[in-house]
Amino acid sequence: MKDFRSLKVWQKSHQLVLEVYKNTRSFPKAEMYGLTNQLRRACISIASNISEGCGRGSDADFARFAQMSMGSASEAEYQILLSHDLAYLETPVFNKLTLDVTEIKRMLTALIKKLKAKS
């Protein structure tokens, strides 16, 4: 069992969650149970699935959870784009969050490849 906190991809994912929470505070109240909630949950799922995968018994299980994190990262990527297009996120924030998600997806791809090669 590996400590998820030691993984760089989890650390980046956790920082993304914190940034998304900070930047969605200003979203319209009408979005509280819509886009705000969906974006926050997608980002939380990235880090949560990495955490859960670390606690699993095999590399194959961990790879499966890392793949779920990848799906959540793609979902978050779209929701960040939508938030920008709806003028809920300013362009500099949008650019930063998009770069962060892209980096997380690259890191997850590498992790998945490594885990699959081991199993």
N, CA, C and O atoms as a GROMACS GRO file, in nm:
protein
  476
    1MET      N    1   0.085  -0.118   0.000
    1MET     CA    2   0.000   0.000   0.000
    1MET      C    3   0.090   0.124   0.000
    1MET      O    4   0.184   0.134   0.078
    2LYS      N    5   0.059   0.217  -0.088
    2LYS     CA    6   0.137   0.338  -0.104
    2LYS      C    7   0.063   0.456  -0.040
    2LYS      O    8  -0.060   0.460  -0.040
    3ASP      N    9   0.137   0.550   0.014
    3ASP     CA   10   0.077   0.671   0.071
    3ASP      C   11   0.044   0.766  -0.043
    3ASP      O   12   0.134   0.819  -0.108
    4PHE      N   13  -0.084   0.789  -0.067
    4PHE     CA   14  -0.126   0.874  -0.178
    4PHE      C   15  -0.070   1.015  -0.169
    4PHE      O   16  -0.048   1.080  -0.271
    5ARG      N   17  -0.046   1.062  -0.046
    5ARG     CA   18   0.005   1.199  -0.029
    5ARG      C   19   0.145   1.218  -0.086
    5ARG      O   20   0.187   1.330  -0.111
    6SER      N   21   0.216   1.108  -0.107
    6SER     CA   22   0.352   1.118  -0.162
    6SER      C   23   0.353   1.126  -0.315
    6SER      O   24   0.457   1.153  -0.374
    7LEU      N   25   0.239   1.102  -0.377
    7LEU     CA   26   0.232   1.106  -0.523
    7LEU      C   27   0.215   1.249  -0.574
    7LEU      O   28   0.127   1.322  -0.529
    8LYS      N   29   0.300   1.288  -0.666
    8LYS     CA   30   0.293   1.424  -0.722
    8LYS      C   31   0.159   1.450  -0.790
    8LYS      O   32   0.104   1.560  -0.780
    9VAL      N   33   0.105   1.349  -0.857
    9VAL     CA   34  -0.022   1.367  -0.926
    9VAL      C   35  -0.135   1.390  -0.825
    9VAL      O   36  -0.227   1.467  -0.852
   10TRP      N   37  -0.130   1.326  -0.710
   10TRP     CA   38  -0.231   1.353  -0.608
   10TRP      C   39  -0.212   1.494  -0.553
   10TRP      O   40  -0.310   1.566  -0.534
   11GLN      N   41  -0.088   1.534  -0.527
   11GLN     CA   42  -0.061   1.669  -0.476
   11GLN      C   43  -0.115   1.776  -0.571
   11GLN      O   44  -0.177   1.873  -0.528
   12LYS      N   45  -0.090   1.757  -0.700
   12LYS     CA   46  -0.141   1.852  -0.801
   12LYS      C   47  -0.294   1.851  -0.803
   12LYS      O   48  -0.357   1.956  -0.814
   13SER      N   49  -0.351   1.732  -0.792
   13SER     CA   50  -0.497   1.720  -0.792
   13SER      C   51  -0.559   1.789  -0.671
   13SER      O   52  -0.662   1.855  -0.682
   14HIS      N   53  -0.495   1.772  -0.557
   14HIS     CA   54  -0.544   1.836  -0.435
   14HIS      C   55  -0.538   1.989  -0.449
   14HIS      O   56  -0.630   2.059  -0.408
   15GLN      N   57  -0.430   2.038  -0.505
   15GLN     CA   58  -0.419   2.183  -0.526
   15GLN      C   59  -0.526   2.234  -0.622
   15GLN      O   60  -0.580   2.343  -0.605
   16LEU      N   61  -0.557   2.153  -0.724
   16LEU     CA   62  -0.664   2.189  -0.817
   16LEU      C   63  -0.797   2.202  -0.744
   16LEU      O   64  -0.872   2.296  -0.768
   17VAL      N   65  -0.826   2.108  -0.656
   17VAL     CA   66  -0.950   2.115  -0.577
   17VAL      C   67  -0.956   2.246  -0.499
   17VAL      O   68  -1.058   2.314  -0.499
   18LEU      N   69  -0.847   2.280  -0.433
   18LEU     CA   70  -0.844   2.403  -0.353
   18LEU      C   71  -0.865   2.526  -0.441
   18LEU      O   72  -0.938   2.618  -0.404
   19GLU      N   73  -0.801   2.528  -0.559
   19GLU     CA   74  -0.816   2.641  -0.652
   19GLU      C   75  -0.959   2.650  -0.705
   19GLU      O   76  -1.015   2.759  -0.716
   20VAL      N   77  -1.018   2.536  -0.738
   20VAL     CA   78  -1.154   2.536  -0.790
   20VAL      C   79  -1.251   2.585  -0.683
   20VAL      O   80  -1.342   2.664  -0.712
   21TYR      N   81  -1.235   2.540  -0.560
   21TYR     CA   82  -1.322   2.589  -0.453
   21TYR      C   83  -1.309   2.741  -0.438
   21TYR      O   84  -1.409   2.811  -0.425
   22LYS      N   85  -1.187   2.790  -0.441
   22LYS     CA   86  -1.164   2.934  -0.426
   22LYS      C   87  -1.230   3.012  -0.540
   22LYS      O   88  -1.294   3.115  -0.518
   23ASN      N   89  -1.215   2.961  -0.661
   23ASN     CA   90  -1.264   3.036  -0.777
   23ASN      C   91  -1.411   3.016  -0.807
   23ASN      O   92  -1.468   3.093  -0.884
   24THR      N   93  -1.475   2.916  -0.749
   24THR     CA   94  -1.618   2.898  -0.771
   24THR      C   95  -1.703   2.969  -0.664
   24THR      O   96  -1.826   2.972  -0.675
   25ARG      N   97  -1.640   3.023  -0.564
   25ARG     CA   98  -1.715   3.098  -0.462
   25ARG      C   99  -1.792   3.215  -0.523
   25ARG      O  100  -1.898   3.253  -0.473
   26SER      N  101  -1.738   3.270  -0.631
   26SER     CA  102  -1.801   3.387  -0.694
   26SER      C  103  -1.902   3.350  -0.803
   26SER      O  104  -1.960   3.439  -0.865
   27PHE      N  105  -1.922   3.221  -0.828
   27PHE     CA  106  -2.021   3.179  -0.928
   27PHE      C  107  -2.159   3.224  -0.882
   27PHE      O  108  -2.182   3.240  -0.762
   28PRO      N  109  -2.250   3.244  -0.975
   28PRO     CA  110  -2.387   3.286  -0.936
   28PRO      C  111  -2.452   3.185  -0.839
   28PRO      O  112  -2.430   3.065  -0.849
   29LYS      N  113  -2.530   3.237  -0.749
   29LYS     CA  114  -2.600   3.151  -0.652
   29LYS      C  115  -2.688   3.048  -0.724
   29LYS      O  116  -2.707   2.937  -0.674
   30ALA      N  117  -2.741   3.085  -0.839
   30ALA     CA  118  -2.826   2.992  -0.916
   30ALA      C  119  -2.749   2.868  -0.960
   30ALA      O  120  -2.810   2.767  -0.994
   31GLU      N  121  -2.617   2.875  -0.961
   31GLU     CA  122  -2.533   2.762  -1.002
   31GLU      C  123  -2.487   2.676  -0.884
   31GLU      O  124  -2.414   2.579  -0.904
   32MET      N  125  -2.526   2.711  -0.762
   32MET     CA  126  -2.479   2.639  -0.644
   32MET      C  127  -2.499   2.488  -0.656
   32MET      O  128  -2.410   2.411  -0.620
   33TYR      N  129  -2.614   2.446  -0.706
   33TYR     CA  130  -2.642   2.302  -0.717
   33TYR      C  131  -2.625   2.253  -0.861
   33TYR      O  132  -2.657   2.139  -0.892
   34GLY      N  133  -2.576   2.340  -0.946
   34GLY     CA  134  -2.552   2.305  -1.086
   34GLY      C  135  -2.403   2.298  -1.114
   34GLY      O  136  -2.333   2.209  -1.066
   35LEU      N  137  -2.356   2.391  -1.192
   35LEU     CA  138  -2.218   2.390  -1.238
   35LEU      C  139  -2.116   2.399  -1.124
   35LEU      O  140  -2.014   2.331  -1.128
   36THR      N  141  -2.143   2.480  -1.025
   36THR     CA  142  -2.050   2.491  -0.911
   36THR      C  143  -2.029   2.354  -0.847
   36THR      O  144  -1.916   2.311  -0.825
   37ASN      N  145  -2.138   2.288  -0.817
   37ASN     CA  146  -2.133   2.157  -0.754
   37ASN      C  147  -2.066   2.053  -0.845
   37ASN      O  148  -1.982   1.976  -0.800
   38GLN      N  149  -2.103   2.052  -0.972
   38GLN     CA  150  -2.048   1.955  -1.066
   38GLN      C  151  -1.897   1.970  -1.082
   38GLN      O  152  -1.824   1.871  -1.082
   39LEU      N  153  -1.851   2.094  -1.096
   39LEU     CA  154  -1.707   2.119  -1.113
   39LEU      C  155  -1.630   2.080  -0.988
   39LEU      O  156  -1.524   2.017  -0.997
   40ARG      N  157  -1.682   2.116  -0.874
   40ARG     CA  158  -1.615   2.079  -0.749
   40ARG      C  159  -1.608   1.927  -0.734
   40ARG      O  160  -1.504   1.873  -0.698
   41ARG      N  161  -1.718   1.860  -0.761
   41ARG     CA  162  -1.723   1.714  -0.745
   41ARG      C  163  -1.630   1.644  -0.844
   41ARG      O  164  -1.565   1.545  -0.809
   42ALA      N  165  -1.622   1.693  -0.967
   42ALA     CA  166  -1.532   1.633  -1.066
   42ALA      C  167  -1.387   1.644  -1.020
   42ALA      O  168  -1.311   1.548  -1.031
   43CYS      N  169  -1.350   1.760  -0.968
   43CYS     CA  170  -1.213   1.779  -0.921
   43CYS      C  171  -1.184   1.694  -0.798
   43CYS      O  172  -1.076   1.636  -0.785
   44ILE      N  173  -1.279   1.687  -0.708
   44ILE     CA  174  -1.262   1.602  -0.589
   44ILE      C  175  -1.245   1.457  -0.632
   44ILE      O  176  -1.165   1.384  -0.573
   45SER      N  177  -1.318   1.415  -0.732
   45SER     CA  178  -1.309   1.277  -0.780
   45SER      C  179  -1.172   1.241  -0.834
   45SER      O  180  -1.127   1.127  -0.822
   46ILE      N  181  -1.104   1.338  -0.893
   46ILE     CA  182  -0.969   1.311  -0.944
   46ILE      C  183  -0.881   1.266  -0.827
   46ILE      O  184  -0.822   1.158  -0.831
   47ALA      N  185  -0.872   1.349  -0.725
   47ALA     CA  186  -0.787   1.319  -0.610
   47ALA      C  187  -0.839   1.199  -0.530
   47ALA      O  188  -0.760   1.119  -0.481
   48SER      N  189  -0.969   1.188  -0.518
   48SER     CA  190  -1.028   1.079  -0.439
   48SER      C  191  -1.000   0.943  -0.501
   48SER      O  192  -0.968   0.847  -0.430
   49ASN      N  193  -1.011   0.933  -0.632
   49ASN     CA  194  -0.985   0.805  -0.698
   49ASN      C  195  -0.837   0.766  -0.692
   49ASN      O  196  -0.805   0.648  -0.682
   50ILE      N  197  -0.749   0.864  -0.697
   50ILE     CA  198  -0.607   0.835  -0.678
   50ILE      C  199  -0.586   0.780  -0.536
   50ILE      O  200  -0.516   0.681  -0.517
   51SER      N  201  -0.646   0.845  -0.439
   51SER     CA  202  -0.634   0.802  -0.300
   51SER      C  203  -0.686   0.661  -0.282
   51SER      O  204  -0.620   0.576  -0.220
   52GLU      N  205  -0.804   0.635  -0.335
   52GLU     CA  206  -0.863   0.503  -0.319
   52GLU      C  207  -0.780   0.397  -0.391
   52GLU      O  208  -0.760   0.287  -0.339
   53GLY      N  209  -0.731   0.429  -0.509
   53GLY     CA  210  -0.649   0.334  -0.584
   53GLY      C  211  -0.523   0.296  -0.509
   53GLY      O  212  -0.479   0.181  -0.516
   54CYS      N  213  -0.465   0.391  -0.438
   54CYS     CA  214  -0.344   0.362  -0.359
   54CYS      C  215  -0.372   0.261  -0.249
   54CYS      O  216  -0.284   0.185  -0.209
   55GLY      N  217  -0.494   0.260  -0.202
   55GLY     CA  218  -0.530   0.169  -0.094
   55GLY      C  219  -0.571   0.031  -0.142
   55GLY      O  220  -0.600  -0.057  -0.060
   56ARG      N  221  -0.575   0.012  -0.270
   56ARG     CA  222  -0.613  -0.119  -0.326
   56ARG      C  223  -0.495  -0.214  -0.325
   56ARG      O  224  -0.381  -0.173  -0.308
   57GLY      N  225  -0.525  -0.341  -0.343
   57GLY     CA  226  -0.423  -0.444  -0.326
   57GLY      C  227  -0.331  -0.468  -0.444
   57GLY      O  228  -0.227  -0.531  -0.428
   58SER      N  229  -0.367  -0.420  -0.562
   58SER     CA  230  -0.284  -0.454  -0.678
   58SER      C  231  -0.263  -0.333  -0.769
   58SER      O  232  -0.337  -0.234  -0.763
   59ASP      N  233  -0.161  -0.345  -0.852
   59ASP     CA  234  -0.136  -0.240  -0.951
   59ASP      C  235  -0.250  -0.231  -1.052
   59ASP      O  236  -0.282  -0.122  -1.100
   60ALA      N  237  -0.310  -0.345  -1.085
   60ALA     CA  238  -0.422  -0.344  -1.179
   60ALA      C  239  -0.540  -0.266  -1.121
   60ALA      O  240  -0.605  -0.189  -1.193
   61ASP      N  241  -0.569  -0.285  -0.993
   61ASP     CA  242  -0.676  -0.208  -0.928
   61ASP      C  243  -0.642  -0.060  -0.926
   61ASP      O  244  -0.726   0.025  -0.954
   62PHE      N  245  -0.518  -0.030  -0.892
   62PHE     CA  246  -0.475   0.110  -0.887
   62PHE      C  247  -0.489   0.174  -1.026
   62PHE      O  248  -0.534   0.288  -1.037
   63ALA      N  249  -0.450   0.100  -1.131
   63ALA     CA  250  -0.461   0.152  -1.268
   63ALA      C  251  -0.607   0.182  -1.303
   63ALA      O  252  -0.636   0.281  -1.370
   64ARG      N  253  -0.699   0.096  -1.258
   64ARG     CA  254  -0.841   0.116  -1.285
   64ARG      C  255  -0.890   0.245  -1.220
   64ARG      O  256  -0.965   0.321  -1.280
   65PHE      N  257  -0.847   0.270  -1.096
   65PHE     CA  258  -0.887   0.394  -1.028
   65PHE      C  259  -0.820   0.516  -1.089
   65PHE      O  260  -0.879   0.624  -1.094
   66ALA      N  261  -0.697   0.501  -1.135
   66ALA     CA  262  -0.629   0.611  -1.204
   66ALA      C  263  -0.703   0.644  -1.334
   66ALA      O  264  -0.712   0.761  -1.373
   67GLN      N  265  -0.756   0.542  -1.401
   67GLN     CA  266  -0.834   0.564  -1.523
   67GLN      C  267  -0.963   0.639  -1.490
   67GLN      O  268  -1.005   0.724  -1.568
   68MET      N  269  -1.025   0.609  -1.377
   68MET     CA  270  -1.144   0.683  -1.335
   68MET      C  271  -1.108   0.830  -1.306
   68MET      O  272  -1.185   0.920  -1.336
   69SER      N  273  -0.989   0.851  -1.248
   69SER     CA  274  -0.942   0.988  -1.225
   69SER      C  275  -0.928   1.063  -1.357
   69SER      O  276  -0.960   1.181  -1.366
   70MET      N  277  -0.880   0.992  -1.459
   70MET     CA  278  -0.865   1.053  -1.591
   70MET      C  279  -1.001   1.098  -1.645
   70MET      O  280  -1.013   1.206  -1.702
   71GLY      N  281  -1.102   1.015  -1.628
   71GLY     CA  282  -1.235   1.053  -1.672
   71GLY      C  283  -1.286   1.176  -1.599
   71GLY      O  284  -1.346   1.265  -1.660
   72SER      N  285  -1.262   1.182  -1.470
   72SER     CA  286  -1.302   1.299  -1.391
   72SER      C  287  -1.225   1.424  -1.433
   72SER      O  288  -1.280   1.534  -1.433
   73ALA      N  289  -1.099   1.407  -1.469
   73ALA     CA  290  -1.018   1.520  -1.514
   73ALA      C  291  -1.072   1.575  -1.646
   73ALA      O  292  -1.077   1.697  -1.666
   74SER      N  293  -1.114   1.486  -1.735
   74SER     CA  294  -1.173   1.532  -1.862
   74SER      C  295  -1.305   1.604  -1.837
   74SER      O  296  -1.335   1.705  -1.900
   75GLU      N  297  -1.383   1.552  -1.744
   75GLU     CA  298  -1.509   1.618  -1.707
   75GLU      C  299  -1.481   1.757  -1.651
   75GLU      O  300  -1.548   1.854  -1.689
   76ALA      N  301  -1.385   1.768  -1.562
   76ALA     CA  302  -1.350   1.898  -1.504
   76ALA      C  303  -1.298   1.994  -1.610
   76ALA      O  304  -1.328   2.113  -1.607
   77GLU      N  305  -1.221   1.941  -1.704
   77GLU     CA  306  -1.167   2.025  -1.812
   77GLU      C  307  -1.281   2.091  -1.890
   77GLU      O  308  -1.276   2.211  -1.919
   78TYR      N  309  -1.383   2.013  -1.923
   78TYR     CA  310  -1.498   2.070  -1.994
   78TYR      C  311  -1.572   2.172  -1.907
   78TYR      O  312  -1.611   2.278  -1.956
   79GLN      N  313  -1.592   2.140  -1.781
   79GLN     CA  314  -1.667   2.230  -1.694
   79GLN      C  315  -1.592   2.360  -1.671
   79GLN      O  316  -1.655   2.465  -1.653
   80ILE      N  317  -1.461   2.356  -1.671
   80ILE     CA  318  -1.382   2.479  -1.663
   80ILE      C  319  -1.402   2.563  -1.789
   80ILE      O  320  -1.419   2.685  -1.781
   81LEU      N  321  -1.402   2.497  -1.905
   81LEU     CA  322  -1.427   2.566  -2.032
   81LEU      C  323  -1.566   2.628  -2.032
   81LEU      O  324  -1.582   2.744  -2.070
   82LEU      N  325  -1.666   2.552  -1.989
   82LEU     CA  326  -1.803   2.604  -1.983
   82LEU      C  327  -1.811   2.724  -1.889
   82LEU      O  328  -1.876   2.824  -1.920
   83SER      N  329  -1.746   2.713  -1.775
   83SER     CA  330  -1.747   2.824  -1.678
   83SER      C  331  -1.688   2.951  -1.739
   83SER      O  332  -1.736   3.061  -1.714
   84HIS      N  333  -1.584   2.934  -1.817
   84HIS     CA  334  -1.522   3.050  -1.885
   84HIS      C  335  -1.617   3.105  -1.991
   84HIS      O  336  -1.637   3.226  -1.999
   85ASP      N  337  -1.675   3.016  -2.071
   85ASP     CA  338  -1.766   3.061  -2.178
   85ASP      C  339  -1.890   3.130  -2.124
   85ASP      O  340  -1.948   3.215  -2.191
   86LEU      N  341  -1.931   3.094  -2.003
   86LEU     CA  342  -2.045   3.160  -1.938
   86LEU      C  343  -2.002   3.286  -1.863
   86LEU      O  344  -2.084   3.350  -1.798
   87ALA      N  345  -1.873   3.320  -1.872
   87ALA     CA  346  -1.815   3.438  -1.807
   87ALA      C  347  -1.815   3.428  -1.655
   87ALA      O  348  -1.822   3.529  -1.585
   88TYR      N  349  -1.808   3.304  -1.603
   88TYR     CA  350  -1.797   3.284  -1.459
   88TYR      C  351  -1.650   3.283  -1.416
   88TYR      O  352  -1.619   3.313  -1.301
   89LEU      N  353  -1.560   3.249  -1.509
   89LEU     CA  354  -1.415   3.250  -1.482
   89LEU      C  355  -1.348   3.348  -1.576
   89LEU      O  356  -1.374   3.348  -1.697
   90GLU      N  357  -1.263   3.432  -1.521
   90GLU     CA  358  -1.186   3.524  -1.604
   90GLU      C  359  -1.078   3.445  -1.678
   90GLU      O  360  -1.038   3.338  -1.635
   91THR      N  361  -1.033   3.500  -1.789
   91THR     CA  362  -0.938   3.430  -1.877
   91THR      C  363  -0.810   3.386  -1.806
   91THR      O  364  -0.767   3.273  -1.827
   92PRO      N  365  -0.747   3.469  -1.722
   92PRO     CA  366  -0.625   3.421  -1.656
   92PRO      C  367  -0.650   3.300  -1.565
   92PRO      O  368  -0.567   3.209  -1.559
   93VAL      N  369  -0.761   3.299  -1.495
   93VAL     CA  370  -0.797   3.186  -1.408
   93VAL      C  371  -0.827   3.064  -1.494
   93VAL      O  372  -0.782   2.954  -1.464
   94PHE      N  373  -0.904   3.084  -1.600
   94PHE     CA  374  -0.935   2.976  -1.693
   94PHE      C  375  -0.806   2.912  -1.747
   94PHE      O  376  -0.791   2.790  -1.748
   95ASN      N  377  -0.713   2.997  -1.791
   95ASN     CA  378  -0.587   2.946  -1.846
   95ASN      C  379  -0.509   2.865  -1.743
   95ASN      O  380  -0.455   2.759  -1.775
   96LYS      N  381  -0.503   2.914  -1.621
   96LYS     CA  382  -0.429   2.845  -1.514
   96LYS      C  383  -0.493   2.710  -1.482
   96LYS      O  384  -0.424   2.609  -1.474
   97LEU      N  385  -0.625   2.709  -1.464
   97LEU     CA  386  -0.694   2.585  -1.431
   97LEU      C  387  -0.683   2.484  -1.545
   97LEU      O  388  -0.667   2.364  -1.522
   98THR      N  389  -0.692   2.533  -1.669
   98THR     CA  390  -0.679   2.444  -1.784
   98THR      C  391  -0.540   2.383  -1.791
   98THR      O  392  -0.525   2.264  -1.818
   99LEU      N  393  -0.438   2.464  -1.768
   99LEU     CA  394  -0.301   2.411  -1.766
   99LEU      C  395  -0.284   2.308  -1.655
   99LEU      O  396  -0.220   2.205  -1.675
  100ASP      N  397  -0.341   2.335  -1.539
  100ASP     CA  398  -0.332   2.242  -1.427
  100ASP      C  399  -0.397   2.108  -1.461
  100ASP      O  400  -0.340   2.002  -1.434
  101VAL      N  401  -0.517   2.112  -1.519
  101VAL     CA  402  -0.587   1.988  -1.554
  101VAL      C  403  -0.509   1.912  -1.662
  101VAL      O  404  -0.498   1.789  -1.655
  102THR      N  405  -0.457   1.983  -1.759
  102THR     CA  406  -0.379   1.919  -1.865
  102THR      C  407  -0.256   1.849  -1.808
  102THR      O  408  -0.223   1.737  -1.848
  103GLU      N  409  -0.190   1.914  -1.715
  103GLU     CA  410  -0.073   1.852  -1.652
  103GLU      C  411  -0.113   1.729  -1.571
  103GLU      O  412  -0.043   1.627  -1.576
  104ILE      N  413  -0.222   1.736  -1.500
  104ILE     CA  414  -0.271   1.621  -1.423
  104ILE      C  415  -0.303   1.506  -1.517
  104ILE      O  416  -0.271   1.391  -1.486
  105LYS      N  417  -0.366   1.534  -1.630
  105LYS     CA  418  -0.398   1.429  -1.726
  105LYS      C  419  -0.271   1.364  -1.782
  105LYS      O  420  -0.267   1.242  -1.800
  106ARG      N  421  -0.169   1.444  -1.808
  106ARG     CA  422  -0.041   1.388  -1.855
  106ARG      C  423   0.020   1.298  -1.748
  106ARG      O  424   0.069   1.189  -1.778
  107MET      N  425   0.016   1.344  -1.624
  107MET     CA  426   0.071   1.265  -1.514
  107MET      C  427  -0.008   1.136  -1.494
  107MET      O  428   0.051   1.031  -1.468
  108LEU      N  429  -0.138   1.143  -1.507
  108LEU     CA  430  -0.221   1.022  -1.494
  108LEU      C  431  -0.192   0.923  -1.606
  108LEU      O  432  -0.187   0.802  -1.584
  109THR      N  433  -0.173   0.975  -1.726
  109THR     CA  434  -0.139   0.888  -1.839
  109THR      C  435  -0.010   0.811  -1.811
  109THR      O  436  -0.002   0.691  -1.834
  110ALA      N  437   0.089   0.882  -1.762
  110ALA     CA  438   0.217   0.816  -1.729
  110ALA      C  439   0.200   0.714  -1.617
  110ALA      O  440   0.258   0.605  -1.622
  111LEU      N  441   0.122   0.749  -1.516
  111LEU     CA  442   0.098   0.658  -1.404
  111LEU      C  443   0.027   0.532  -1.451
  111LEU      O  444   0.064   0.421  -1.413
  112ILE      N  445  -0.075   0.549  -1.533
  112ILE     CA  446  -0.152   0.435  -1.584
  112ILE      C  447  -0.061   0.341  -1.665
  112ILE      O  448  -0.066   0.219  -1.649
  113LYS      N  449   0.021   0.399  -1.752
  113LYS     CA  450   0.113   0.319  -1.832
  113LYS      C  451   0.210   0.241  -1.743
  113LYS      O  452   0.237   0.123  -1.767
  114LYS      N  453   0.261   0.307  -1.642
  114LYS     CA  454   0.354   0.242  -1.550
  114LYS      C  455   0.287   0.126  -1.475
  114LYS      O  456   0.343   0.017  -1.463
  115LEU      N  457   0.167   0.151  -1.426
  115LEU     CA  458   0.094   0.049  -1.351
  115LEU      C  459   0.056  -0.071  -1.439
  115LEU      O  460   0.065  -0.186  -1.395
  116LYS      N  461   0.014  -0.043  -1.561
  116LYS     CA  462  -0.023  -0.151  -1.652
  116LYS      C  463   0.099  -0.234  -1.692
  116LYS      O  464   0.088  -0.356  -1.709
  117ALA      N  465   0.214  -0.170  -1.705
  117ALA     CA  466   0.336  -0.242  -1.740
  117ALA      C  467   0.379  -0.336  -1.627
  117ALA      O  468   0.437  -0.442  -1.652
  118LYS      N  469   0.350  -0.297  -1.502
  118LYS     CA  470   0.387  -0.376  -1.386
  118LYS      C  471   0.293  -0.495  -1.364
  118LYS      O  472   0.332  -0.597  -1.308
  119SER      N  473   0.168  -0.481  -1.409
  119SER     CA  474   0.071  -0.588  -1.381
  119SER      C  475   0.054  -0.685  -1.495
  119SER      O  476  -0.024  -0.779  -1.485
   0.00000   0.00000   0.00000
